[in-house]
Amino acid sequence: MKKIHKSTFFIVVAFIALFAVSAVTGFDYFYGDKNTTVVKGVDDIRLGIDIQGGVDVTFAPADDYDATDDQLDAATETIKTRLSSLGINDNEIYSDHKSDRIIVRFPWQAGESEYDAGAAVKELGEMAELTFRKGTDSETDADGNVTPTGELVLSGADIERADYIQQPDSNGDLEWVVSLKLSQNNGEEKSGSQKFAEATAELAGTNTPISIWMDNTMISYPTVNNAITDGNAVITGNFTSESAKKLADQINSGALPFKMETTSFKTISATMGEGSLDAIILAAFIAFAFIAVYMIVLYKLPGFVAVIAIVGQIAGTLAAVTGWFGFMPGSTLTIPGIAGIILSIGMGVDANIITGERIKEELRSGKSLDSAIRVAYKRAFSAILDGNITNVIIAIILMGAFGVPSSFFSKILNSTVFRMFGATTEGVVYSFGFTLLVGVVCNFVFGVFASRLMVTALSRFKAFQNRKLYGGDVK
């Protein structure tokens, strides 16, 4: 602890302040007429249906196709995956086997009063079947519908993963492309890597391209210079970052087992009513002001530090919801999600109260200020850890049982163990678990470790070595 310099306080405060500002305001810039978002802020949060309303759409098999129950379930899962890849966790999806219908409800796009819901619905219902074919041959029927006829090389099942990246083009300029990782040998059938290696070896040096089709639309037709045997491929086609991401998401989510059409489409009003979010925000500011006064009056300097730490905790939770962190996607914020934030803040306040009381006790026992702070944080940590671990377990179970987006934790939380609790797509419950889990993690980062750094650093200042500043009535 003696290694902590008094300047550490200002460093931690500056970090929390900058982090909080960036989490709230975000950062974007215009290049020409294109707006690029670097860091997302609160305006980019997608609010749940209960707060701002959304879309209600019903899908059905097109062309009088009689879908089986398994096919309908497969289509439902594909739509769930597509919604998750868009960061839409507050969704309701129901499959009606008797009438071959899939009903989907999801919220409006964040920050857009004139959201193009029709385009979003179309994207959810697109077939999105990616195929690689030899040559560019196709047939056109009397209605103008195009069907590719070239020999099939790869299908969506042969692709393990798709990503959108930038790479230099022939002129050395960066362009957006979709990179593909093909499947490896996993049995007697040929893998995607083997199929692609054989096809590229056959066509290398010829004028016959390998055409790439999304459903019945050819999106690229590169020629083959050399055999590609490493199991990686790249799709080019004058993509923007948005279109490249959309294609990668569609490939990763898989193709629908049959073509679908929209049979009904309507908007949904916010269940909480207009202005409910403003009322919640106002109540939050008032509550935070009372908490700040309470902590400072009761615990003096540690209470002041606790207020700063709580600001960092709130900023961290908001950053996780917006997608501020690059390694994890954002999440839809619902009323239960807000409840999760409030509960986690309560845990953060409780952690600082435990620590403040411990400091008082240690000072009353006659310990020096440095020793009291060190021992107090050490003894308080076990109690804080026990209380927060319980919330972590609850949050993970809720997230695993009620729908998990594509993220680092997906495979764990979608495992058989968690599915034993009953897998559904109740996004409002997922939102509660998500904000609670993130809030607890931020509590450890800011409410425990950052608070300890700040209190210890302040105790190095001669002006803040008065024991009364740490225990109120302590002499």
N, C-alpha and C positions, 0 to 999 in steps of 0.2 A: 504494500500500500504506500510505502514511503516513496516509491518511484513515481507516483502520480503527482504531477506538477500543478500548481495553481492555475496555469493557463489552460489546463484540460477542461475546466468549466466553460470557458468561452468557446473552445473548439466544439464541444458537445452541443452547446446552445446554438452555435452558428449552423452546425450540421442539421439539427432538428428544425431550425427556422427555414433553412433552404429547402429541406425535404418537404416540410409542410406546405410551403408556398408552391413548389413544383407539383405536389400531389393535388392541390386544390385548383390551381390555374392551368397546369399543363404547359406545353410549349409546342407551337407550330409556326410555320412560316410559309410564305407564298413565293413560288418561283414561277414568274409569268402569271398564268391564271390557275396554276395548280397549287392546292393547299396541301402541305405535307405535315403530318402530325408526328413530332418526335417523342413527346411525352404526353400521355393522356391525362386530362384533368377531370374534375367532377362533372363538367358539362358533357363528357363522353360516357358517363355512366348510363347503361341501359336500365331504365326503371321498369319494374314489373307491371303486370296487367292491373294489379290492385291499386297502383299509384297513378298510372297514366293511361290505362286502356291499351287496346291492341287489336289483333286481327283474329277472326274466327273463320276457318276455311275447311271445306269438306272435299276430300279427294275420292275418286272412284276409278276403277279400271276403264280405260278408254276402249272404243271400238267394240263395246259389248263383251269384253273379255271376261270369262268366268274364272276369277282367281280362287285358288284353293286357300284354306285357312293358313297353311304354312307360308304361302306366297304373300298373303296379306300381313302376316306377322313379320316376314322379312322386310317388306316395304315399310312397315311401321318402324322397325329398328333402324333402317337406313335414314328415314326422316329424323329420328331422334339424333343420330350421329351428325347429320348435317346441321341441325339446330345447335348442337353442342360445339361444333367447329366454328360457328358464328358467335359463340359466347352467349347464346340465349338459353339460360338454365331455367328461367321461369316459363315453362311451357306445359301445356296439357295435351296429351295425345291419346286418343281412344280409337281402337279398331273394332268395327262392328262386323262380325263374321256373317251374320244373317243377311245383311244388305250389301256386303262388300263395300264398306265405306271406311275411310280414315278421317277422323275429325281432329284438327290441329288448332290450338290457340297459342298465340305468342304475342309479346308486347311490341309497341312501336320502337323504331330506331331512336337511339338517344339523341337528343338535341335537335330533332327535325320535326317541325310542325306539319310539313307536307311530305311525309315519308311515303316512298313508292312501295306500298305494301304489295301491289300486284307483281312487281318484279321479284320481290322476296318469295312470294308464293310460287311463282313460276320456277324459281331456282330450286325450291324444295321438291317440286314435282317433276323435275327434269329426269330423264332416264340416266344421263351421264355415264354411258358405257363407252369406255376408251378401247379402241382397237388399233393395232398396227397391221398393215397389209402391204403385200408386194404390189408395187405399181400404184396407179391412180385410177384404175378402171371403176366405172360405176354405171348404174342404169337409172333412167328417169321415166316414171310412169306418166300416164295421161294427166294426172293432177299436178305434175311437177315435183313429186316427191323423189328424192335421190336416195339410192341404196348402193353402198359400196359392194363391188363384186370381186375385188382382188383377193388372192389367197391370204388367209388369216395367218399372221405371224404370232401376235400376242393379243391377249384380252385382259380385262381388268383383273382377273384372278391371278395373272402372272406377275402382277406388280405388288411389291411388298410395301413400298412407301413412296410418296411424292412430296417434293418440297419446291418452293419457289425461291430462286436465288438470282444474283446478278453475275454475269460473266462477260468478258470482252467479245465483241463481234469481230467480223473480218477487218473492220477499220480501226479496231482497237478501242472503240467506244463501249461502255457498259450497257448491256441490255438485259431485260428480265427474261428468264427462261424457267421452265419447269423441269426439275431433275427427277429422274425415276431410279429407284433401286429395285431391281428385278428379283424375283424369288429364286432361291437356291434349291438344289436337288433335295427333295424330301420324300423319296419313295421311288416306285418304279416308273412313274410318269416323268416326262421331261420337265425340267424346271424352266421358268421364264428366261433365266440366264442362258441355258443351253439352247432354247429355241431361237433366241435373239442372236446368239453367236453363230449358229448354223445359217440363219437367214442373211446376216451381214457378210458372212464369208462367201456365200453364194453370189450376192449382189455387189460385192466390192469391186470397184473399177468399171462397173457397167453404168449405163445411163438410166437404169431402172431404179427409181427411188423407193423408199419405204414410206408410204403415206400413213398419216396419223389421223384417226377419225374420232370425233366425239359424237356419239350416236351416228347420225347420217350426215354430219358436217365435217368436211376435211379441214383440219386446222393447220397442218404442216405436211410437207412432203420432201424431206431432206434426202439428198443422194448419199450413198455409202462409199467412203474412200477406203476404209480399212475394216476388217472384222473386229467387232466389239465383243470381247470375251470376259470383261470384268464385272458384268452384271449391272452396269450403269448406263443410262440413256438420258438424253436431253431433248426436250421439245422446245423448238423456237417458233416464233410466229408473231413478231411485233407486239409482244405483251406489254401491258403496264403492270405496275406492282399489284393493282387491284385485280386485274384479269388473270394474272399468273397465280395469285393466291386463290382466286375462285376456282380455277381449274384444278389446282393441287388439292383443295378441299373436296371437290367433287370426286376426284379419283380416290382419295383416302376414304371417303364415306361409302364408296361402292355404288354400284348401279342398282336401280330399282328392278325387281323381277318382271315388271310389266309396265307398259305405258299408262300414265294416269292423266286424268283430266279434272279440272275444278268444277264441281257441281254446284257449290254455293260459296259465297264470299261476303262477309260483313265485318263491320268494325264493332269493337266492344268498348263501352264506356268504363272509366276507372271505377272499380267497386268501392273505393274509399271516397270518391267524390273529388271534384276539382278543388284545388287549394289545400288539400290534406297534407301535401308535402311541405308547403310553406309553413303550415301550423306545426308540423313535426320539427322542422328546422328551428323555428322560433323557440319552441319548448326546449330543444336541445341546448340552445345558447343560454337560456335562462337557468336551466339545470346546471350547466357547466359553471356559470358564474357563481351559483350558490355553493357548488362543490369547491371551487377555488377559494372562496372566502372561508369556508369551513376548514379546509386543510391548512391554510395559512394561519388562521387564528389559533387553531388547536395545536399545530405542530411547528409553527414558526418557519425556520429555514428549511428543514426537511419537507414541510408542507409546500413551500414555494417551489422547491425542486420537483415535488410530486406533480404539481400543475404543469410544469414544463414537460415532464415525462408523459403525462396523459395526452398533451397536445401531440407529441410524437407518436403515441399509440394510435390515436385517432387518424393521424395522417397516414400511418402505415396501413391501417385497415382500408381507408379510402383508396390508397394506391393499389392495394391488391384487388379491390373491386373494379377499378378502372382498367387494370392491365398495365399499370405503371412498370411493374417488374417484367423484364424480358423473358424470364424462364417460366412464367406461368400466365395463363390467359386470365382475362377479366371475368366478371360474373354479373348476372342480372341482380339488381338490388330491389328486394321486395319489402313489404312491411315486416314479415318475420326476419328478414335480413337485417333490418334496422334494429329489431329487438335483439338480434345476436350481437350487434355492435354495442348496444346499451349494456347488455349483460357482461360483455368482455371489459367494457370501461369500468363497470362496477367491480369486476375482479381486479382491475388495475388499481382502483382507489383502495380496495381492501388490502392489496399487497403493500401499498405505501403506508397505510394505517398500521399494519402489523410491524413494519420496519420502524415507523416513528415511535410506537410504543416500546419496542425493544431498545431503541436508543435511550428513551427516558429511563427504562429500568436499569440499564447498564450504568448510566450516569448516577442514578440514585445509589447504586452499589458502591460508588466511590472510584470507579475507573476513570482514567484520563480520557480526554475527548477522542483522541486517535484510537485508543483501545476500545472505547464504547462503540464507536462507529463500525470498527472492523468486526467486533464480536456480534453486534446487533444484526448486521447484514448476513453474517454467517449463520446465525441461529434462525433468523427469519426465513431464510431461503428454503429450508426443509418444509416449513408450514405452507409457504407460497407454492412450492412444487407440488405438494400433495393435493392442494385444492385445485390447481390448474390442470394436473394430469387427468383428473376426473372429467373435466370439461373437454379436454382433448379427445379422450376416448368416446365421449358422447357425440362430439362433433364429427369424428371420423365415421362412426357407425351411421349417423344421419346422412352424411355425404355418400357413403357406400351403398346404403339401402335406398336412397331416394334420388339417384342419378348423378353421374360424375362426368364432367366435360373432358375433352381430350387434353390431357396434361401429363405431367411427370408422374402423378399419383394414380392415373387411370387404371393401370393394370392391377395395382394393389387394391384399390377401393372397389374395383369391379370383380374381384376374385370371388370364388365360390363361397368363402367364409362369410363375406358381407352379403352376398346374394341370399343367404339363408334367412336374412331378415325381411326379404320380400322386395324385389326390385320393381320400382315404379319410376315415373318421371315427374314426381311432384316437385317442381322447381322451387316452390316457395319454401319447402322444408330444406331442400339443398341449400338455398340461400342463407337460411338460419345457421346451418352447420358450417358453411363456408366462412361467414363473417365471425362466428364464434371461434373457430379454429385459428383464423388469422389474427383475431384480436388477442387471443391467449399467447400466441407466439410473439406478437408485438409487445405484450405485457412483460415478457421475459427480457426482451431486447431493451425496451425503454424504461419500464417500471422497476426493473431489478438492476440490470447492468449499467445503463446510462445514469440512473438515479445514484447509484453507488459512486460512479466516477464524479458526478457533479457535487455531491455532498462532501466527498473526501477532498476534492479540489478546493471547495469553498473553505473547508476547515484549515487550509494552509494560510489563508489570509488572516493577518493579525486582527483585523476588524471583525472577523466572524469566529473568533475563538472564545467568545463569551458563551458559557455553558447554557445560559438561559435561552439562547437562540435555538437550542436543540431539545430543550425539555420544558420550556415554559416556566414552571415553578421550581425548577432544579436550581439549587444554590451552588 
